[in-house]
Amino acid sequence: MNVNIVLRNIFREVFDDDELVISDSTSKDNVMEWDSVAHVKLVLAVEDVFNIRFSLDDVTFINSVEGFKTSINKYI
């Protein structure tokens, strides 16, 4: 499973944008729509797809695509 492609697809679904391009630097700071509700949707979708459960510390730490990848790698 290619983590980059899976995350891209999750982000496209959550933000309802089939053309969304993400990189490790994609973050809450540069995606206007990434609010607290979107964050919860991203976390839940990632947990579901990768069949993992993030800790509260992970959820707090995650603020970018790179953060998601770092946290995912702890569990897979």
Backbone as ProteinMPNN parsed JSONL, in Angstrom:
{"seq_chain_A": "MNVNIVLRNIFREVFDDDELVISDSTSKDNVMEWDSVAHVKLVLAVEDVFNIRFSLDDVTFINSVEGFKTSINKYI", "coords_chain_A": {"N_chain_A": [[0.848, -1.176, 0.0], [0.678, 2.108, -0.957], [1.466, 4.745, 0.917], [1.469, 7.517, 0.362], [-0.27, 7.767, -1.853], [-2.64, 6.752, -0.796], [-3.104, 8.595, 1.304], [-3.384, 10.93, -0.244], [-5.777, 10.324, -1.585], [-7.555, 10.151, 0.574], [-7.426, 12.795, 1.566], [-8.444, 14.127, -0.674], [-11.051, 13.161, -0.671], [-12.047, 13.999, 1.875], [-11.8, 16.797, 1.656], [-13.303, 17.182, -0.538], [-12.293, 17.51, -3.183], [-11.226, 16.601, -6.122], [-8.931, 17.193, -7.472], [-6.984, 17.912, -5.732], [-3.694, 18.363, -4.698], [-1.242, 17.019, -2.687], [1.521, 17.316, -0.392], [4.334, 16.54, 1.733], [4.526, 18.894, 3.14], [1.993, 19.919, 3.18], [-0.402, 21.348, 5.203], [-2.289, 22.341, 8.172], [-1.815, 25.012, 8.185], [-1.648, 25.839, 5.534], [-3.872, 24.975, 4.174], [-6.871, 26.15, 3.845], [-9.383, 25.06, 4.399], [-8.891, 23.162, 6.306], [-9.999, 22.656, 9.128], [-11.098, 22.134, 12.554], [-13.124, 20.223, 12.349], [-12.625, 19.037, 9.85], [-10.145, 17.988, 10.496], [-10.773, 15.977, 12.362], [-12.262, 14.327, 10.669], [-10.253, 13.581, 8.837], [-8.459, 12.195, 10.542], [-10.102, 10.066, 11.443], [-10.696, 8.813, 9.001], [-8.137, 8.035, 8.114], [-7.406, 6.311, 10.204], [-9.346, 4.332, 9.797], [-8.842, 3.367, 7.14], [-6.184, 2.435, 7.351], [-6.474, 0.705, 9.393], [-5.816, 1.277, 12.106], [-5.325, 2.825, 15.349], [-4.929, 5.989, 16.504], [-3.086, 7.521, 19.157], [-3.984, 9.951, 21.678], [-1.92, 11.781, 21.871], [-0.746, 11.447, 19.345], [-2.806, 12.423, 17.662], [-2.852, 15.065, 18.454], [-0.284, 15.843, 17.715], [-0.305, 15.595, 14.944], [-0.353, 17.706, 12.271], [0.045, 18.032, 9.683], [0.623, 16.57, 6.414], [3.016, 15.206, 6.554], [3.103, 14.762, 9.318], [0.961, 12.973, 9.584], [2.031, 10.81, 8.142], [4.287, 10.155, 9.703], [3.041, 9.388, 12.109], [1.414, 7.261, 11.202], [3.371, 5.43, 10.423], [4.279, 4.561, 12.874], [2.51, 2.622, 13.578], [2.158, 0.743, 11.575]], "CA_chain_A": [[0.0, 0.0, 0.0], [1.457, 3.344, -1.051], [0.915, 5.69, 1.896], [1.248, 8.814, -0.278], [-1.474, 7.705, -2.687], [-3.787, 6.581, 0.101], [-3.362, 9.889, 1.953], [-3.913, 11.847, -1.261], [-7.175, 9.984, -1.819], [-8.313, 10.537, 1.773], [-7.522, 14.251, 1.567], [-9.367, 14.526, -1.749], [-12.41, 12.851, -0.241], [-12.441, 14.859, 3.001], [-11.919, 18.177, 1.204], [-14.179, 17.165, -1.716], [-11.532, 18.14, -4.264], [-10.578, 15.527, -6.87], [-7.679, 17.684, -8.055], [-6.095, 18.323, -4.649], [-2.335, 17.826, -4.688], [-0.661, 17.163, -1.353], [2.929, 16.976, -0.183], [4.613, 16.465, 3.168], [4.352, 20.218, 3.745], [0.575, 20.283, 3.244], [-0.707, 21.424, 6.634], [-3.376, 23.217, 8.611], [-1.423, 26.398, 7.911], [-1.775, 26.218, 4.13], [-5.144, 24.491, 3.623], [-7.862, 26.951, 4.559], [-10.52, 24.228, 4.807], [-8.467, 22.212, 7.338], [-10.413, 23.13, 10.447], [-11.171, 21.047, 13.531], [-14.014, 19.175, 11.833], [-11.867, 18.34, 8.81], [-9.084, 17.241, 11.165], [-11.386, 14.76, 12.898], [-12.584, 13.472, 9.517], [-8.992, 13.025, 8.335], [-7.958, 11.218, 11.511], [-10.97, 8.882, 11.411], [-10.536, 8.145, 7.709], [-6.824, 7.394, 8.105], [-7.493, 5.168, 11.107], [-10.178, 3.309, 9.165], [-8.163, 2.795, 5.979], [-4.976, 1.728, 7.766], [-6.863, -0.186, 10.481], [-5.002, 1.64, 13.265], [-5.921, 3.808, 16.247], [-3.946, 6.945, 16.987], [-3.188, 7.973, 20.541], [-4.312, 11.372, 21.791], [-0.684, 12.501, 21.538], [-0.614, 11.434, 17.887], [-3.813, 13.32, 17.081], [-2.401, 16.419, 18.765], [0.945, 16.075, 16.959], [-0.565, 15.631, 13.501], [-0.826, 18.982, 11.738], [0.478, 18.068, 8.287], [0.724, 15.259, 5.783], [4.196, 14.575, 7.148], [2.692, 14.292, 10.642], [0.178, 11.752, 9.39], [2.927, 9.731, 7.743], [5.088, 9.785, 10.872], [2.178, 8.658, 13.036], [1.02, 5.985, 10.575], [4.518, 4.525, 10.444], [4.42, 4.004, 14.218], [1.528, 1.553, 13.781], [2.131, -0.296, 10.529]], "C_chain_A": [[0.894, 1.24, 0.0], [0.8, 4.414, -0.167], [0.605, 7.037, 1.251], [-0.036, 8.826, -1.094], [-2.718, 7.574, -1.822], [-4.121, 7.902, 0.792], [-3.923, 10.899, 0.964], [-5.398, 11.583, -1.478], [-8.056, 10.359, -0.625], [-8.488, 12.052, 1.808], [-8.49, 14.732, 0.497], [-10.807, 14.275, -1.351], [-12.88, 13.803, 0.86], [-12.668, 16.294, 2.538], [-12.746, 18.312, -0.077], [-13.538, 17.9, -2.897], [-10.713, 17.068, -4.978], [-9.242, 15.923, -7.47], [-6.651, 18.076, -6.994], [-4.757, 17.598, -4.733], [-1.764, 18.074, -3.3], [0.818, 16.807, -1.383], [3.136, 16.899, 1.323], [4.357, 17.797, 3.864], [2.902, 20.697, 3.751], [0.157, 20.23, 4.706], [-1.925, 22.295, 6.899], [-3.088, 24.667, 8.248], [-1.629, 26.809, 6.455], [-2.987, 25.61, 3.418], [-6.254, 25.154, 4.428], [-9.007, 26.098, 5.115], [-10.177, 23.252, 5.931], [-8.756, 22.81, 8.704], [-10.539, 21.928, 11.379], [-12.059, 19.902, 13.054], [-13.295, 18.363, 10.755], [-10.768, 17.489, 9.439], [-9.626, 15.92, 11.713], [-11.72, 13.796, 11.761], [-11.331, 12.825, 8.941], [-8.483, 11.926, 9.25], [-8.783, 9.937, 11.437], [-10.804, 8.104, 10.111], [-9.198, 7.404, 7.646], [-6.834, 6.164, 9.013], [-8.256, 4.018, 10.46], [-9.431, 2.605, 8.033], [-6.95, 1.959, 6.382], [-5.224, 0.753, 8.918], [-5.947, 0.009, 11.698], [-5.815, 2.567, 14.157], [-4.805, 4.695, 16.776], [-4.159, 7.222, 18.46], [-3.578, 9.454, 20.53], [-3.096, 12.223, 21.452], [-0.474, 12.56, 20.027], [-1.556, 12.456, 17.257], [-3.419, 14.773, 17.301], [-1.184, 16.801, 17.927], [0.679, 16.29, 15.473], [-1.106, 16.999, 13.106], [-0.416, 19.156, 10.28], [0.433, 16.658, 7.715], [1.919, 14.506, 6.359], [3.884, 14.028, 8.543], [1.86, 13.027, 10.561], [1.1, 10.59, 9.055], [3.78, 9.235, 8.904], [4.267, 8.944, 11.837], [1.737, 7.316, 12.476], [2.157, 4.994, 10.682], [4.779, 3.928, 11.824], [3.558, 2.751, 14.398], [1.524, 0.481, 12.703], [3.505, -0.914, 10.338]], "O_chain_A": [[1.761, 1.39, 0.861], [-0.281, 4.914, -0.475], [-0.422, 7.641, 1.56], [-0.803, 9.786, -1.034], [-3.735, 8.216, -2.087], [-5.288, 8.288, 0.859], [-4.843, 11.645, 1.298], [-6.191, 12.522, -1.547], [-9.178, 10.832, -0.804], [-9.591, 12.539, 2.056], [-9.274, 15.649, 0.739], [-11.689, 15.079, -1.655], [-13.98, 14.35, 0.785], [-13.621, 16.941, 2.974], [-12.877, 19.403, -0.631], [-14.141, 18.776, -3.517], [-9.645, 16.674, -4.509], [-8.495, 15.06, -7.932], [-5.556, 18.526, -7.334], [-4.705, 16.372, -4.827], [-1.796, 19.196, -2.796], [1.295, 16.101, -2.272], [2.215, 17.164, 2.097], [4.011, 17.825, 5.045], [2.613, 21.773, 4.276], [0.33, 19.211, 5.374], [-2.505, 22.893, 5.993], [-4.009, 25.455, 8.03], [-1.769, 27.997, 6.164], [-3.111, 25.72, 2.198], [-6.536, 24.758, 5.559], [-9.535, 26.392, 6.188], [-11.066, 22.583, 6.458], [-7.882, 23.39, 9.349], [-10.128, 20.823, 11.024], [-11.77, 18.737, 13.328], [-13.357, 17.134, 10.758], [-10.49, 16.387, 8.966], [-9.006, 14.871, 11.543], [-11.489, 12.592, 11.874], [-11.349, 11.644, 8.594], [-8.116, 10.846, 8.786], [-8.224, 8.843, 11.376], [-10.774, 6.873, 10.121], [-9.14, 6.268, 7.174], [-6.331, 5.105, 8.638], [-7.85, 2.861, 10.569], [-9.398, 1.375, 7.983], [-6.716, 0.892, 5.814], [-4.308, 0.063, 9.367], [-5.386, -0.944, 12.239], [-6.879, 3.04, 13.758], [-3.862, 4.222, 17.41], [-5.285, 7.165, 18.954], [-3.508, 10.117, 19.496], [-3.226, 13.27, 20.816], [-0.073, 13.593, 19.49], [-1.144, 13.256, 16.417], [-3.63, 15.616, 16.429], [-1.063, 17.943, 17.483], [1.364, 17.08, 14.823], [-2.181, 17.403, 13.549], [-0.507, 20.245, 9.713], [0.231, 15.683, 8.439], [1.836, 13.306, 6.621], [4.352, 12.948, 8.904], [2.028, 12.113, 11.369], [0.966, 9.506, 9.622], [3.973, 8.031, 9.067], [4.732, 7.915, 12.327], [1.691, 6.329, 13.211], [1.929, 3.828, 11.003], [5.436, 2.892, 11.932], [3.836, 1.92, 15.263], [0.942, -0.586, 12.899], [3.672, -1.802, 9.502]]}, "name": "protein", "num_of_chains": 1, "seq": "MNVNIVLRNIFREVFDDDELVISDSTSKDNVMEWDSVAHVKLVLAVEDVFNIRFSLDDVTFINSVEGFKTSINKYI"}
